[in-house]
Amino acid sequence: MSFFESVDITRALIAAALAIVSMISMIIGTAFGLFTKPSQRLNAIIMAFGTGALIQALAIELAMKGAHRLTHEAAQSGLNAWLWVSGGFIAGGLIYYLVNKWLDKKGAALRHPALARFYYLKKKQEEAKTILEQLSKIEIVRSLPPEEMESVLTCVEPVSVKAGEVIFRQGEPGNALYLIHDGQIEIQSSTNGQARTIATLGSGHSFGEMALLTGEPRSASAIALTDATLLRLGKDQFDALMEISPNLRKAVEQLNSQRILHNVQHLKEPMDAEHWKNIAASNISRLSKVEELNYMKKHASSGNPFAMFLGAMMDTIPESIIIGASFVTLESYTYTFLLAVFLSNLPESMGSSSNMLEAGFSKTKIFSLWCMLIVAGAIAAALGNIFLINSPPAILTLVEALAGGGILAMVASVMMPEAYEDGGAEVGLATIAGFLAALFFSLV
């Protein structure tokens, strides 16, 4: 009998239908995400429940049954069975990690709220690092705690000046520090009505540092020689930060006690500029809702729909392959894994669809994305059933383990962090409940 004659089309179609059932929750979740405002907490609880069910299904329905298949059908030792299963899981996890990392750079991170927030935070850190690289050239600023610079950056604003414009005059109250991004600034001092040039500063230089710490009158005037772009760090905002940051206040008091205003070269072991910049950038760890929305709108155009589709396929196709490969008859089929996939898809599609809508994607495009994904999943399940159902035990176990490794990597990197972030510590109990519920369906 040839391969094509042995193919059971009816069985493959039923396998595809089962995959569709497991993914139909994507459409339900999308509808809730687009037309209602579901509670993040409820969404997190459902996601945690689905996570627990998936973990049980991966451990018992996939890994354990795969190892059992090898020891009983292929007469392999327990160690060999473990090596086949663990090798597949590790390889699947690595493939997921590498492909997911590449797709996220193409804009696919928008498909998951948790990945999107991480993507936006990385963008914020990259932008902050550019500013910090310039600020690190200012010895006074570099003497401030790098851990506090995330808050200090909120005080930094770009300022454009025209050639000949006076930035500040000698004798005026000091109210800001300036860093030259581009252009030239002339520093003049006036004595007995006679002005003389003290210095001509260019890109990367700073002036007005003394004002940041004391606010004493300016000892010189600053005039733009050319059109210039500056970064301004205002004293009022900086003082407000010191009111709520004891560490920042303490650092400034120490600088004053060292009489830095008279001789910045005598600072006590100022930190290396590169080291200071890296520490400061690594402490950019917060992303407010306003910042998240701004980054979402700013980077929505970079969210390549095709990359998002490929990323979503990578999340769901392994599940469909497992559903297809494990289906023989309706009577013998165990629905635990299918139920776990259904539950996990519901909150994930809900959050992802809401996130994509805020990013500027139309409802039609969002629904189309999930519908195409369901079609792709059904095809994957049918192909998995056709090509894997009669394959040697080692091949079937390896393919399932590869898929399982990708699913487990997705659960650990996306679902679990997102559930905890939105639901708090209670999601641990929901995860246990999902695990036990899946175990119940496996045994009963």
Backbone hydrogen bonds, N-H to C=O, Kabsch-Sander energy under -0.5 kcal/mol:
donor,donor_aa,acceptor,acceptor_aa,energy
6,S,2,S,-1.3
7,V,3,F,-0.6
7,V,4,F,-0.6
9,I,7,V,-0.9
12,A,8,D,-2.2
13,L,9,I,-2.6
14,I,10,T,-2.2
15,A,11,R,-2.2
16,A,12,A,-2.2
17,A,13,L,-2.3
18,L,14,I,-2.3
19,A,15,A,-1.9
20,I,16,A,-2.1
21,V,17,A,-2.2
22,S,18,L,-2.1
23,M,19,A,-1.5
24,I,20,I,-1.5
26,M,23,M,-2.2
27,I,23,M,-0.5
27,I,24,I,-0.7
28,I,24,I,-1.7
29,G,25,S,-3.1
30,T,26,M,-2.5
31,A,27,I,-2.4
32,F,28,I,-2.1
33,G,29,G,-2.6
34,L,30,T,-2.3
35,F,31,A,-2.2
36,T,32,F,-1.6
43,N,39,S,-2.5
44,A,40,Q,-2.3
45,I,41,R,-2.3
46,I,42,L,-2.4
47,M,43,N,-2.3
48,A,44,A,-2.6
49,F,45,I,-2.4
50,G,46,I,-2.6
51,T,47,M,-2.3
52,G,48,A,-2.4
53,A,49,F,-2.2
54,L,50,G,-2.5
55,I,51,T,-2.6
56,Q,52,G,-2.1
57,A,53,A,-2.4
58,L,54,L,-2.8
59,A,55,I,-2.3
60,I,56,Q,-3.2
61,E,56,Q,-0.7
62,L,57,A,-1.4
63,A,58,L,-3.0
64,M,59,A,-1.9
65,K,60,I,-1.2
66,G,62,L,-2.3
67,A,63,A,-2.4
68,H,64,M,-2.5
69,R,65,K,-2.3
70,L,66,G,-1.7
71,T,67,A,-2.2
72,H,68,H,-2.2
73,E,69,R,-2.4
74,A,69,R,-1.0
76,Q,70,L,-2.3
81,A,77,S,-2.4
82,W,78,G,-2.3
83,L,79,L,-2.3
84,W,80,N,-2.4
85,V,81,A,-2.3
86,S,82,W,-3.2
87,G,83,L,-2.4
88,G,84,W,-2.0
89,F,85,V,-2.4
90,I,86,S,-2.7
91,A,87,G,-2.5
92,G,88,G,-2.7
93,G,89,F,-2.5
94,L,90,I,-2.4
95,I,91,A,-2.6
96,Y,92,G,-2.4
97,Y,93,G,-2.5
98,L,94,L,-2.7
99,V,95,I,-2.6
100,N,96,Y,-2.6
101,K,97,Y,-2.1
102,W,98,L,-1.9
103,L,99,V,-2.7
104,D,100,N,-2.4
105,K,101,K,-1.2
106,K,102,W,-0.7
106,K,103,L,-0.8
107,G,104,D,-1.3
108,A,103,L,-2.3
109,A,104,D,-0.5
110,L,107,G,-1.1
111,R,108,A,-1.9
112,H,109,A,-1.6
116,A,112,H,-3.0
117,R,113,P,-2.5
118,F,114,A,-1.9
119,Y,115,L,-2.5
120,Y,116,A,-2.8
121,L,117,R,-2.4
122,K,118,F,-2.2
123,K,119,Y,-1.9
124,K,120,Y,-2.5
125,Q,121,L,-2.5
126,E,122,K,-2.3
127,E,123,K,-2.5
128,A,124,K,-2.7
129,K,125,Q,-2.3
130,T,126,E,-1.2
131,I,127,E,-1.4
132,L,128,A,-3.1
133,E,129,K,-2.1
134,Q,130,T,-1.1
135,L,131,I,-2.6
136,S,132,L,-2.5
137,K,134,Q,-1.3
138,I,135,L,-1.9
139,E,137,K,-0.7
142,R,138,I,-2.7
143,S,139,E,-0.9
143,S,140,I,-0.7
144,L,141,V,-1.8
148,E,145,P,-1.8
149,M,146,P,-1.3
151,S,148,E,-0.8
152,V,148,E,-1.5
153,L,149,M,-2.4
154,T,151,S,-1.1
155,C,152,V,-2.0
156,V,153,L,-1.2
157,E,232,R,-2.1
159,V,230,L,-3.0
161,V,228,A,-2.7
164,G,224,A,-3.7
165,E,162,K,-2.3
167,I,165,E,-0.6
167,I,222,A,-2.6
168,F,222,A,-1.1
171,G,218,R,-2.4
172,E,169,R,-1.9
174,G,215,G,-0.7
174,G,216,E,-0.8
175,N,173,P,-0.5
177,L,233,L,-2.2
178,Y,207,F,-2.7
179,L,231,L,-2.0
180,I,205,H,-3.1
181,H,179,L,-0.6
181,H,229,T,-2.7
182,D,229,T,-1.6
185,I,201,L,-2.5
186,E,223,I,-3.5
187,I,199,A,-3.0
188,Q,186,E,-0.6
188,Q,221,S,-2.5
189,S,196,R,-2.6
191,T,194,Q,-2.4
194,Q,191,T,-2.0
195,A,193,G,-0.6
196,R,189,S,-2.5
198,I,187,I,-3.1
198,I,196,R,-0.5
199,A,187,I,-1.4
201,L,185,I,-3.3
201,L,199,A,-0.5
204,G,180,I,-3.2
205,H,202,G,-2.1
207,F,178,Y,-2.2
211,A,208,G,-0.9
212,L,208,G,-0.6
212,L,209,E,-1.3
213,L,209,E,-0.6
213,L,210,M,-1.0
214,T,210,M,-2.0
215,G,210,M,-0.7
218,R,172,E,-3.3
221,S,188,Q,-3.7
222,A,168,F,-2.4
223,I,186,E,-2.7
224,A,165,E,-2.6
225,L,184,Q,-2.1
226,T,184,Q,-1.4
228,A,161,V,-2.4
229,T,182,D,-1.9
230,L,159,V,-3.7
231,L,179,L,-2.7
232,R,157,E,-3.2
232,R,230,L,-0.5
233,L,177,L,-2.8
234,G,155,C,-1.1
234,G,232,R,-0.7
235,K,175,N,-2.9
236,D,175,N,-0.5
238,F,234,G,-1.7
239,D,235,K,-3.2
240,A,236,D,-2.0
241,L,237,Q,-1.9
242,M,238,F,-1.8
243,E,239,D,-1.3
244,I,240,A,-0.8
244,I,241,L,-0.9
245,S,241,L,-1.0
249,R,245,S,-2.2
250,K,246,P,-2.6
251,A,247,N,-2.0
252,V,248,L,-2.2
253,E,249,R,-2.5
254,Q,250,K,-2.1
255,L,251,A,-2.0
256,N,252,V,-2.4
257,S,253,E,-2.3
258,Q,254,Q,-1.4
259,R,256,N,-1.9
260,I,255,L,-1.8
262,H,259,R,-1.6
263,N,259,R,-1.1
266,H,263,N,-1.7
267,L,264,V,-1.3
269,E,267,L,-1.1
276,W,272,D,-3.0
277,K,273,A,-2.5
278,N,274,E,-2.2
279,I,275,H,-2.2
280,A,276,W,-2.6
281,A,277,K,-2.6
282,S,278,N,-2.1
283,N,279,I,-1.0
283,N,280,A,-0.6
284,I,281,A,-1.6
285,S,283,N,-1.5
292,E,288,S,-2.7
293,L,289,K,-2.4
294,N,290,V,-2.3
295,Y,291,E,-2.9
296,M,292,E,-2.2
297,K,293,L,-2.3
298,K,294,N,-2.3
299,H,295,Y,-2.6
300,A,296,M,-0.7
302,S,299,H,-0.9
303,G,299,H,-0.5
303,G,300,A,-1.3
304,N,106,K,-1.3
304,N,302,S,-1.9
308,M,304,N,-2.5
309,F,305,P,-2.3
310,L,306,F,-2.5
311,G,307,A,-2.4
312,A,308,M,-2.7
313,M,309,F,-2.5
314,M,310,L,-2.2
315,D,311,G,-1.3
316,T,312,A,-1.6
317,I,313,M,-3.4
320,S,316,T,-1.8
321,I,317,I,-2.6
322,I,318,P,-2.0
323,I,319,E,-2.2
324,G,320,S,-2.6
325,A,321,I,-2.9
326,S,322,I,-1.8
327,F,324,G,-0.9
328,V,326,S,-0.5
328,V,329,T,-0.5
333,Y,329,T,-1.1
335,Y,333,Y,-0.6
339,L,335,Y,-2.5
340,A,336,T,-2.3
341,V,337,F,-2.4
342,F,338,L,-2.4
343,L,339,L,-2.4
344,S,340,A,-2.1
345,N,341,V,-2.2
346,L,342,F,-1.3
348,E,344,S,-1.1
349,S,345,N,-2.5
350,M,346,L,-1.6
351,G,347,P,-2.5
352,S,348,E,-2.5
353,S,349,S,-2.5
354,S,350,M,-1.7
355,N,351,G,-2.1
356,M,352,S,-2.6
357,L,353,S,-2.2
358,E,354,S,-1.9
359,A,355,N,-1.4
360,G,357,L,-1.3
361,F,356,M,-2.4
366,I,362,S,-2.1
367,F,363,K,-2.7
368,S,364,T,-2.4
369,L,365,K,-2.0
370,W,366,I,-1.9
371,C,367,F,-2.5
372,M,368,S,-2.6
373,L,369,L,-1.7
374,I,370,W,-2.1
375,V,371,C,-2.1
376,A,372,M,-2.5
377,G,373,L,-2.5
378,A,374,I,-2.4
379,I,375,V,-2.2
380,A,376,A,-2.3
381,A,377,G,-2.3
382,A,378,A,-2.2
383,L,379,I,-2.6
384,G,380,A,-2.6
385,N,381,A,-2.1
386,I,382,A,-2.4
387,F,383,L,-2.8
388,L,384,G,-1.7
389,I,385,N,-1.2
391,S,388,L,-1.4
396,L,392,P,-2.4
397,T,393,P,-2.6
398,L,394,A,-2.3
399,V,395,I,-2.6
400,E,396,L,-2.3
401,A,397,T,-2.4
402,L,398,L,-2.6
403,A,399,V,-2.3
404,G,400,E,-2.8
405,G,401,A,-2.6
406,G,402,L,-1.7
407,I,403,A,-2.3
408,L,404,G,-2.7
409,A,405,G,-2.2
410,M,406,G,-2.0
411,V,407,I,-2.6
412,A,408,L,-2.4
413,S,409,A,-2.2
414,V,410,M,-2.2
415,M,410,M,-1.2
416,M,411,V,-2.7
418,E,414,V,-1.9
419,A,415,M,-2.6
420,Y,416,M,-2.3
421,E,417,P,-2.5
422,D,418,E,-2.0
423,G,419,A,-2.3
424,G,420,Y,-2.3
426,E,423,G,-0.6
427,V,424,G,-1.6
428,G,425,A,-1.8
429,L,426,E,-0.8
430,A,426,E,-1.5
431,T,427,V,-2.5
432,I,428,G,-1.9
433,A,429,L,-2.4
434,G,430,A,-2.3
435,F,431,T,-2.3
436,L,432,I,-2.7
437,A,433,A,-2.4
438,A,434,G,-2.2
439,L,435,F,-2.1
440,F,436,L,-2.4
441,F,437,A,-2.0
442,S,438,A,-1.5
443,L,439,L,-1.6
444,V,440,F,-2.5
